[in-house]
Amino acid sequence: MSQIPTNGFNESSSSISSMAGMGDSTKSGIVPDNKMSQPGDIVLTEISLISYTGFTMNVRGQLESIVLYEDLFSNSLSGTLVLKDSMNLSKHFPVIGLEKVRVSFYTPGDVEGDQEIELQFRGYAHKSLDSSTDNTKYLTIDLVSQIESKNKETRISRSYRKMPYSKMVESLFEQLKEDGITYKTVISKTSGLYNLIIPFWTPLYAINWISSKSISANSLSHCDFVFYQTIDGTYNFTSISDLKQRDVVARYNRAPGGRRDDAGNLPVQDYLRNIEDHIVLKSPDYWEAQSLGVYSSNLTTFDITRKSVSRSNYNYYGQVTNNNEPKVAEEPLLPSVQKDISRKYSSYRKFLPKHSYLFDGFRNNDNVELYALRNQSLMQRMHMMQLKIEVPGDSRLRVGDKINITIPSTEDTKDKEEWRDTMLSGNYLITSIRHLIQDGSYKMNMIVSRDSYEEPLPDAKEDLKIS
């Protein structure tokens, strides 16, 4: 079960937004409203530059904005720091692309514990800009997680013998660690024992290559592994199918603003979960899906040693309706009347070589038939239905979390029982978050994705709900 972690509130911390009165805490909601004056409140405790000489400078007072990015399909965090520069830091600090940046913040409204976001980045590029309206100068520093810098400097040449892929990932990640830094990892176990030789690859390239071949120890159908970092600094190696089976951690609604309760108070918790704007980024495209092997595909393998050819097919509708593959929502992408689309195996074909006894004692070291076509479908369908939503910032949400979204229908629903847009409403996985801290407030732009519908698609004209 995935839950939004709670954060502790330190009264000695400096807040860049005003705090509401400190009432009794409650555990009735995900985020209680007794410690927030308004949605978007943020407690920013530190933004420091650390020079290559070791000199540390707190630049929180010069902050113009900071943007941090986390993505389910990216190995690490990145970001951009913009400072009002009245001291010519690029010259006197100096900023030369070797500095580190330390950031600490959290969302007020916590109940228990203190899980402040504490991150350290490497500044790898910078530029100075003069304002066109006044004499203010701005310094922009591009940020990336420290492992990216270490990754570019590291090449691995080694072999692994009779080891699960998850253990190999743990070993490879050790090569990216730096002394004096604490790393948090969540490595999901994979099935099978494999031999592997890594020929002078970077650690992250090797991890991503392993991810494409990994199968979960929980289920042979969970073969869509990703390696990513969340905003709390944790590095995760897990399958998207496992994420789909977790519980919903937050419920968001698209509703007009300006509402207050009978006492005239702002319902902070409601507004914290209010979708301020939304855009449909991607809707299912049948032709694209067929060309990418989402619905049906064929694999032909050639065994180099035995000089034999074998073939296997993938049928999307048969897999999801038999519950072999988990879905974000309840209903498949295809109606049953169109299930024959999942038998058009020649629409996407893969040809892969095999090598029996590539390693002594292992007749089939790769088992490509188990994962190749399924991985192709699972990964591609997570890009088929996407929304971009703008919401108040909440540092307790992570990419990989499952959320529920309610968007009203554009039709007249006055005399109808269903007022939601069921084609857009329902469960989604958070696949990307843009965290923006600026002008004393905290906003998030989230890209949320799903591979299924909230309600079944109609199979006949009698099922249509047009009136």
C-alpha positions as CSV (number, residue, x, y, z in Angstrom):
1,M,0.0,0.0,0.0
2,S,1.3,3.4,-1.0
3,Q,0.6,6.3,1.4
4,I,1.5,9.9,1.3
5,P,4.2,10.4,3.9
6,T,3.7,13.0,6.6
7,N,6.0,15.8,7.4
8,G,6.9,17.4,10.7
9,F,6.5,21.1,11.3
10,N,9.4,23.0,12.9
11,E,8.2,26.2,14.4
12,S,11.7,27.6,14.2
13,S,11.8,27.2,10.5
14,S,11.3,30.3,8.4
15,S,8.2,30.2,6.2
16,I,7.9,32.3,3.1
17,S,4.1,32.3,3.5
18,S,2.0,33.1,6.5
19,M,0.8,30.3,8.7
20,A,-2.7,29.9,10.1
21,G,-3.4,29.4,13.7
22,M,-2.1,26.2,15.3
23,G,-5.0,24.1,16.2
24,D,-5.3,20.5,17.3
25,S,-4.0,18.1,14.7
26,T,-6.2,15.5,13.1
27,K,-5.7,12.3,11.2
28,S,-9.0,12.3,9.5
29,G,-7.6,13.5,6.1
30,I,-4.5,13.1,4.1
31,V,-3.5,16.7,4.7
32,P,-5.2,18.5,7.6
33,D,-5.9,22.2,7.1
34,N,-5.0,23.4,10.6
35,K,-1.5,24.5,9.7
36,M,-2.0,26.1,6.3
37,S,-3.3,29.6,5.6
38,Q,-3.9,28.8,1.9
39,P,-3.1,26.2,-0.7
40,G,0.4,26.6,-2.1
41,D,2.0,27.5,1.3
42,I,5.6,26.3,1.4
43,V,8.2,26.2,4.2
44,L,11.5,26.8,2.5
45,T,14.3,26.1,5.0
46,E,17.4,26.3,2.9
47,I,18.8,27.1,-0.5
48,S,22.6,27.1,-0.4
49,L,25.4,27.3,-2.9
50,I,28.5,25.3,-2.1
51,S,31.6,26.3,-4.0
52,Y,34.2,23.9,-5.3
53,T,36.4,25.5,-2.6
54,G,34.0,24.3,0.1
55,F,32.6,27.8,0.8
56,T,28.8,27.7,1.6
57,M,26.5,30.6,1.0
58,N,22.8,30.7,1.9
59,V,21.0,32.4,-1.1
60,R,17.4,32.0,0.1
61,G,17.0,35.7,0.3
62,Q,18.0,36.1,-3.4
63,L,15.6,33.5,-4.6
64,E,13.6,34.4,-7.7
65,S,12.4,30.9,-8.4
66,I,13.3,27.3,-8.3
67,V,11.9,24.6,-10.6
68,L,12.4,20.9,-9.9
69,Y,11.5,18.0,-12.2
70,E,10.8,14.4,-11.4
71,D,9.8,11.9,-14.0
72,L,8.9,8.2,-13.9
73,F,10.9,7.6,-17.1
74,S,14.0,9.6,-16.0
75,N,16.7,8.2,-13.8
76,S,17.2,11.3,-11.6
77,L,15.9,14.8,-10.7
78,S,16.8,17.9,-12.5
79,G,15.9,21.6,-12.1
80,T,16.7,25.3,-12.6
81,L,17.5,27.8,-9.9
82,V,17.1,31.5,-10.6
83,L,18.6,34.1,-8.2
84,K,18.4,37.9,-8.1
85,D,22.1,38.6,-8.3
86,S,23.3,42.0,-6.9
87,M,26.7,40.7,-5.9
88,N,27.9,39.3,-9.3
89,L,28.1,35.8,-7.9
90,S,29.3,34.4,-11.2
91,K,32.5,36.3,-10.8
92,H,33.1,36.5,-7.1
93,F,31.7,33.2,-5.8
94,P,32.6,32.1,-8.5
95,V,30.0,30.1,-10.4
96,I,31.8,28.0,-12.9
97,G,29.7,24.8,-13.2
98,L,31.4,22.9,-10.4
99,E,29.2,24.1,-7.5
100,K,26.7,22.2,-5.5
101,V,23.2,23.4,-4.5
102,R,21.5,22.2,-1.4
103,V,17.7,22.6,-1.1
104,S,15.3,21.9,1.8
105,F,11.6,22.5,2.0
106,Y,8.2,20.9,3.0
107,T,4.5,21.5,2.8
108,P,2.9,22.6,6.0
109,G,-0.2,20.6,7.2
110,D,1.7,17.6,8.6
111,V,0.5,15.4,11.3
112,E,3.4,13.3,12.5
113,G,7.1,12.8,11.9
114,D,9.4,15.2,10.1
115,Q,10.1,14.2,6.5
116,E,11.5,17.4,5.2
117,I,12.6,17.3,1.6
118,E,16.4,17.6,1.6
119,L,18.2,17.5,-1.8
120,Q,21.6,18.2,-3.1
121,F,22.3,18.9,-6.8
122,R,25.2,19.6,-9.0
123,G,25.1,22.9,-10.9
124,Y,26.4,22.0,-14.3
125,A,25.6,25.2,-16.4
126,H,24.8,28.8,-15.7
127,K,24.1,32.1,-17.3
128,S,23.6,35.7,-16.2
129,L,20.7,37.8,-17.6
130,D,19.9,41.5,-17.2
131,S,16.3,42.5,-16.7
132,S,14.9,44.6,-19.5
133,T,12.8,46.7,-17.1
134,D,15.2,47.6,-14.3
135,N,18.8,47.2,-13.2
136,T,18.3,43.8,-11.7
137,K,20.6,41.0,-12.8
138,Y,19.5,37.3,-12.7
139,L,21.7,34.3,-12.3
140,T,20.3,31.0,-13.7
141,I,21.9,27.7,-12.6
142,D,20.8,24.4,-14.2
143,L,20.7,21.5,-11.7
144,V,21.0,17.8,-11.9
145,S,21.3,15.0,-9.3
146,Q,24.8,14.2,-8.2
147,I,24.6,10.6,-9.6
148,E,24.3,12.0,-13.1
149,S,27.7,13.7,-12.8
150,K,29.3,10.5,-11.3
151,N,27.6,8.5,-14.0
152,K,29.3,10.4,-16.8
153,E,32.7,9.8,-15.2
154,T,32.2,6.1,-14.6
155,R,32.5,3.1,-16.9
156,I,31.8,-0.5,-15.8
157,S,33.5,-3.6,-17.1
158,R,32.6,-6.6,-15.1
159,S,30.6,-9.9,-15.1
160,Y,27.8,-11.1,-12.9
161,R,27.1,-14.8,-12.4
162,K,23.9,-16.6,-11.4
163,M,22.4,-13.4,-9.9
164,P,18.9,-11.8,-10.1
165,Y,18.7,-8.6,-12.1
166,S,17.7,-6.7,-8.9
167,K,21.0,-7.6,-7.2
168,M,22.9,-6.4,-10.3
169,V,21.1,-3.1,-10.0
170,E,22.1,-2.8,-6.4
171,S,25.7,-3.5,-7.3
172,L,25.7,-1.0,-10.2
173,F,24.1,1.8,-8.0
174,E,27.0,1.4,-5.5
175,Q,29.3,2.7,-8.3
176,L,27.4,6.0,-8.3
177,K,27.6,6.7,-4.6
178,E,29.8,9.5,-3.3
179,D,31.3,9.6,0.2
180,G,29.4,11.7,2.7
181,I,26.0,11.5,1.0
182,T,23.2,9.3,2.3
183,Y,21.3,7.5,-0.4
184,K,17.8,6.0,-0.2
185,T,16.8,3.2,-2.5
186,V,13.8,0.9,-3.0
187,I,14.8,-2.1,-5.2
188,S,12.0,-4.5,-6.1
189,K,13.0,-8.1,-6.4
190,T,13.2,-9.7,-9.8
191,S,12.7,-13.4,-10.8
192,G,15.3,-15.7,-12.2
193,L,19.1,-16.0,-12.1
194,Y,21.2,-14.6,-14.9
195,N,24.8,-14.3,-16.1
196,L,25.8,-10.9,-17.5
197,I,28.9,-9.2,-18.9
198,I,28.9,-5.4,-18.9
199,P,31.3,-4.1,-21.6
200,F,32.4,-0.6,-20.4
201,W,28.9,0.9,-20.0
202,T,28.0,3.7,-17.7
203,P,26.1,2.4,-14.6
204,L,22.8,4.1,-15.6
205,Y,23.0,2.8,-19.1
206,A,23.5,-0.7,-17.7
207,I,20.6,-0.3,-15.2
208,N,18.3,0.9,-17.9
209,W,19.3,-2.0,-20.1
210,I,18.6,-4.4,-17.3
211,S,15.2,-2.7,-16.6
212,S,14.0,-3.6,-20.1
213,K,14.7,-7.3,-19.4
214,S,13.6,-7.6,-15.8
215,I,10.6,-9.6,-14.6
216,S,9.0,-9.0,-11.2
217,A,9.3,-11.7,-8.5
218,N,5.7,-11.0,-7.8
219,S,4.4,-12.0,-11.2
220,L,5.8,-13.1,-14.6
221,S,3.5,-10.6,-16.3
222,H,5.1,-7.6,-14.5
223,C,8.0,-6.9,-16.9
224,D,7.8,-3.1,-17.2
225,F,10.6,-2.0,-14.9
226,V,11.8,1.6,-14.5
227,F,14.6,3.2,-12.5
228,Y,13.7,6.7,-11.3
229,Q,14.2,9.2,-8.5
230,T,11.4,10.9,-6.5
231,I,11.4,14.3,-4.9
232,D,12.3,12.9,-1.5
233,G,15.6,11.7,-3.0
234,T,14.7,8.0,-3.1
235,Y,15.9,6.0,-6.1
236,N,13.4,3.3,-7.1
237,F,13.8,0.2,-9.2
238,T,10.3,-1.3,-9.7
239,S,7.7,-2.3,-12.3
240,I,5.0,0.0,-13.4
241,S,2.6,-2.9,-13.0
242,D,3.4,-3.1,-9.3
243,L,2.7,0.7,-9.0
244,K,-0.7,0.2,-10.7
245,Q,-1.8,-2.2,-7.9
246,R,-1.1,0.3,-5.1
247,D,-3.9,2.3,-3.4
248,V,-5.0,5.8,-4.4
249,V,-3.2,8.4,-2.2
250,A,-5.1,11.6,-3.2
251,R,-8.3,12.6,-4.9
252,Y,-8.4,15.7,-7.1
253,N,-11.4,17.6,-8.4
254,R,-11.9,20.2,-11.1
255,A,-14.1,22.8,-9.4
256,P,-14.5,26.6,-9.5
257,G,-12.8,28.6,-6.8
258,G,-14.1,31.2,-4.4
259,R,-16.0,28.8,-2.2
260,R,-16.0,29.3,1.6
261,D,-17.8,27.5,4.5
262,D,-20.6,28.9,6.5
263,A,-18.2,30.7,8.8
264,G,-16.5,32.4,5.9
265,N,-13.3,30.3,6.1
266,L,-11.5,29.0,3.1
267,P,-11.7,25.2,2.9
268,V,-8.0,24.8,2.6
269,Q,-7.9,21.0,2.4
270,D,-10.5,21.1,-0.5
271,Y,-8.5,23.7,-2.4
272,L,-5.3,21.8,-1.8
273,R,-6.9,19.0,-4.0
274,N,-8.4,21.4,-6.5
275,I,-7.4,21.1,-10.2
276,E,-6.9,24.7,-11.2
277,D,-6.4,23.9,-14.9
278,H,-6.2,20.8,-17.1
279,I,-5.2,19.9,-20.6
280,V,-5.7,16.6,-22.4
281,L,-2.2,15.9,-23.7
282,K,-2.9,12.5,-25.3
283,S,-5.9,10.4,-26.2
284,P,-5.8,6.9,-27.6
285,D,-4.6,6.8,-31.2
286,Y,-5.5,3.4,-32.8
287,W,-3.0,3.6,-35.7
288,E,-0.2,4.6,-33.5
289,A,-1.0,1.9,-30.9
290,Q,-1.1,-0.8,-33.6
291,S,2.2,0.3,-35.0
292,L,3.9,0.3,-31.6
293,G,2.6,-3.2,-30.6
294,V,0.2,-2.2,-27.9
295,Y,-2.7,-4.4,-29.0
296,S,-1.0,-7.3,-30.9
297,S,2.4,-8.3,-32.0
298,N,4.6,-11.1,-33.1
299,L,8.1,-12.2,-32.0
300,T,10.4,-14.3,-34.2
301,T,13.6,-15.6,-32.5
302,F,16.5,-17.3,-34.2
303,D,18.7,-19.5,-32.1
304,I,22.2,-19.0,-33.3
305,T,23.5,-22.3,-31.7
306,R,20.7,-24.6,-32.6
307,K,19.9,-22.9,-36.0
308,S,16.2,-23.0,-35.1
309,V,13.4,-20.4,-35.5
310,S,10.5,-20.0,-33.0
311,R,7.6,-17.6,-33.0
312,S,5.2,-16.2,-30.4
313,N,2.3,-13.8,-30.3
314,Y,1.0,-11.2,-27.9
315,N,-2.8,-10.6,-27.5
316,Y,-3.7,-7.5,-25.5
317,Y,-7.4,-8.2,-25.0
318,G,-6.8,-11.7,-23.8
319,Q,-4.2,-10.6,-21.3
320,V,-6.2,-7.8,-19.6
321,T,-9.5,-9.5,-19.5
322,N,-7.9,-12.6,-17.9
323,N,-6.4,-10.2,-15.3
324,N,-2.9,-11.3,-16.2
325,E,-1.9,-7.6,-16.4
326,P,-3.0,-5.0,-13.9
327,K,-4.6,-1.8,-15.1
328,V,-4.6,1.7,-13.6
329,A,-8.4,1.9,-14.0
330,E,-11.0,-0.8,-14.4
331,E,-11.9,-1.3,-18.1
332,P,-9.6,-2.2,-21.1
333,L,-8.8,0.1,-24.0
334,L,-10.8,-2.0,-26.4
335,P,-14.5,-3.0,-26.3
336,S,-15.2,-6.7,-26.6
337,V,-16.8,-6.2,-30.0
338,Q,-13.4,-5.1,-31.3
339,K,-11.3,-7.7,-29.5
340,D,-10.2,-9.1,-32.9
341,I,-7.8,-6.1,-33.1
342,S,-5.7,-8.0,-30.6
343,R,-5.2,-10.8,-33.2
344,K,-3.6,-8.6,-35.9
345,Y,-0.2,-10.0,-35.0
346,S,1.6,-8.9,-38.2
347,S,0.9,-5.2,-37.4
348,Y,4.0,-5.2,-35.2
349,R,6.9,-7.7,-35.5
350,K,10.2,-8.2,-33.7
351,F,13.1,-10.3,-34.8
352,L,15.6,-11.1,-32.0
353,P,18.6,-13.5,-31.9
354,K,19.0,-16.2,-29.2
355,H,22.1,-18.1,-28.2
356,S,21.6,-21.3,-26.3
357,Y,24.4,-22.0,-23.8
358,L,25.8,-18.5,-24.2
359,F,27.0,-19.1,-20.6
360,D,27.9,-22.6,-19.4
361,G,25.1,-24.3,-17.6
362,F,22.4,-21.8,-18.9
363,R,20.5,-23.2,-21.9
364,N,18.4,-20.0,-22.2
365,N,20.0,-17.1,-20.3
366,D,17.7,-14.4,-21.7
367,N,14.1,-15.8,-21.8
368,V,13.3,-13.2,-24.3
369,E,9.9,-14.8,-25.1
370,L,8.7,-14.1,-21.6
371,Y,9.1,-10.3,-21.7
372,A,9.8,-8.8,-25.1
373,L,6.3,-8.3,-26.5
374,R,4.6,-7.7,-23.2
375,N,7.2,-5.1,-22.2
376,Q,6.6,-3.3,-25.5
377,S,2.9,-3.2,-24.9
378,L,3.0,-2.3,-21.2
379,M,5.4,0.6,-21.7
380,Q,3.8,2.1,-24.8
381,R,0.2,2.0,-23.4
382,M,1.3,4.2,-20.5
383,H,1.8,7.0,-23.0
384,M,-1.6,6.7,-24.7
385,M,-3.9,8.6,-22.2
386,Q,-2.3,11.6,-20.5
387,L,-3.6,14.7,-18.7
388,K,-1.6,17.7,-17.6
389,I,-3.1,19.3,-14.4
390,E,-2.0,22.3,-12.5
391,V,-2.5,22.0,-8.7
392,P,-1.3,23.6,-5.5
393,G,2.0,22.3,-4.4
394,D,2.3,19.3,-2.0
395,S,5.7,17.8,-1.4
396,R,4.2,14.6,-0.1
397,L,3.2,13.4,-3.6
398,R,5.6,11.4,-5.7
399,V,5.8,10.2,-9.3
400,G,4.5,6.6,-9.3
401,D,1.7,7.5,-6.9
402,K,-1.8,6.6,-7.9
403,I,-4.4,9.4,-7.7
404,N,-8.1,9.8,-8.6
405,I,-9.3,12.7,-10.7
406,T,-12.9,14.0,-11.1
407,I,-13.6,16.3,-14.1
408,P,-17.1,17.5,-14.7
409,S,-18.8,16.7,-18.0
410,T,-19.3,19.5,-20.5
411,E,-22.9,18.3,-21.3
412,D,-26.0,19.5,-19.4
413,T,-26.1,17.1,-16.4
414,K,-29.0,18.8,-14.5
415,D,-31.4,15.9,-14.8
416,K,-28.7,13.1,-15.0
417,E,-27.3,11.0,-12.3
418,E,-23.8,11.0,-13.8
419,W,-22.3,14.4,-13.9
420,R,-18.6,13.4,-14.4
421,D,-16.8,13.1,-17.7
422,T,-16.1,9.4,-17.3
423,M,-13.7,9.4,-20.3
424,L,-11.4,11.7,-18.3
425,S,-12.3,11.0,-14.7
426,G,-10.9,8.1,-12.7
427,N,-7.6,6.7,-11.5
428,Y,-4.2,7.8,-12.9
429,L,-0.5,7.3,-12.2
430,I,1.6,10.4,-11.7
431,T,4.3,10.1,-14.4
432,S,5.9,13.6,-14.1
433,I,5.8,16.5,-11.7
434,R,7.2,20.0,-12.2
435,H,7.6,21.7,-8.8
436,L,7.6,25.5,-9.0
437,I,8.5,27.6,-6.0
438,Q,8.2,31.3,-6.8
439,D,6.8,34.5,-5.1
440,G,6.2,32.8,-1.8
441,S,4.0,30.0,-3.3
442,Y,4.3,26.4,-4.4
443,K,2.6,25.0,-7.5
444,M,2.9,21.7,-9.3
445,N,2.2,20.8,-12.9
446,M,1.6,17.1,-13.1
447,I,1.4,14.8,-16.1
448,V,-0.8,11.8,-15.2
449,S,-1.2,8.7,-17.3
450,R,-3.4,5.7,-17.5
451,D,-3.8,2.6,-19.7
452,S,-7.6,1.9,-19.2
453,Y,-11.0,3.5,-18.8
454,E,-13.2,4.1,-15.8
455,E,-16.2,2.6,-17.5
456,P,-16.6,-0.1,-20.2
457,L,-16.8,1.1,-23.8
458,P,-20.2,0.3,-25.4
459,D,-20.4,-2.8,-27.6
460,A,-23.6,-1.9,-29.4
461,K,-25.7,1.2,-30.3
462,E,-28.2,0.3,-27.5
463,D,-25.4,0.9,-25.0
464,L,-24.8,4.5,-26.0
465,K,-25.8,7.1,-23.4
466,I,-26.6,10.0,-25.8
467,S,-29.9,11.6,-25.1
